[in-house]
């Protein structure tokens, strides 16, 4: 009876869960589309994203003027300074396959002289490979959100103005969590490991060489059997002539 | 034999010297920014008052937002980062560095160095939910529209 109730609850939870397609949740995609729409207002550049995957029939798509779930199709007067779309794919390999998960991205653009590139994203620490990691959603949001910044950095449009959150709009209970570890260790761990290895290498080198060059122990004289009169070799004497 | 002992001492000595250099040459991201960029102001950090709180330090960079954020993160790798349409935000153990567009009419970029609470509160709409709790308004797509909000 209890098992039936648990199964029913589990099924209900599955049915009640919001539909999710691709990497982003509906809420994430909505927030992303809205931030692009705000950027479009400032810059007159239209933005979008189209990321396909092999684990879900539905790709991650959305744009600044169509919202989440709909690709950027029609270009209207609000895109007078150009269009920029992050395109890409995520391929997860099967667990028994030898191939590794992979992802790639590209930036499609039109209507601007100096469009952003994938290299610009990498300069911001945003790498396509991270789309196959645990933080795939954050990586995708960061990549798409970075497009208006890169467009402005390259002189195609003005920057979207930065505005800090008004104190009254920050709930007092909200705060940063998950404090990061030491900056010193993050910056220097590789050097610390190398130095410790060097320190350890000294004694190891010494002991290793001492073992190889140990002087051979003096062997006791072999016991020799009592001497027997040996036949003295006789040298043939030349025949007298 | 003696030669091996000398080599062993040199190896271990190099390790000890290296370790001392690693410990003595490291500076915080706050110090590095103060050394590299031009300071243009200081202001009270957002959030509650407290003895541990630090003021926000504001610097100017001649380079754009992307390049400045890259320069800082190349020297001091952030624990986390968030990139948005209005700036790049780098999270460190005790500090949050915001690299944002310059004031209108200027070029380059602006760097705001906050303690954790100040940076989180200042950039709540950008980092809220990513680096901490967020109970602000839920997202809904309102769209933009030509000329709106200008």
Interface residues (C-beta under 8 A of the other chain):
Chain A: X27 X30 X31 X33 X34 X35 X36 X37 X38 X39 X40 X41 X42 X44 X64 X65 X67 X68 X76 X77 X78 X120 X123 X124 X125 X126 X138 X142 X143 X145 X146 X147 X148 X149 X150 X152 X153 X159 X160 X161 X162 X163 X164 X165 X167 X169 X170 X171 X173 X174 X175 X176 X177 X178 X179 X180 X181 X182 X183 X184 X186 X187 X188 X191 X192 X194 X195 X196 X197 X198 X199 X200 X201 X202 X203 X205 X206 X209 X210 X213
Chain B: X1 X4 X5 X7 X8 X9 X10 X11 X12 X13 X14 X15 X16 X18 X19 X22 X26 X28 X29 X46 X64 X65 X66 X67 X69 X70 X73 X76 X77 X78 X79 X80 X81 X82 X83 X84 X85 X86 X87 X88 X91 X92 X93 X94 X96 X98 X100 X101 X102 X104 X110 X116 X117 X119 X120 X121 X122 X123 X124 X125 X127 X128 X130 X131 X132 X133 X134 X135 X136 X138 X139 X140 X141 X142 X143 X144 X145 X146 X147 X148 X149 X150
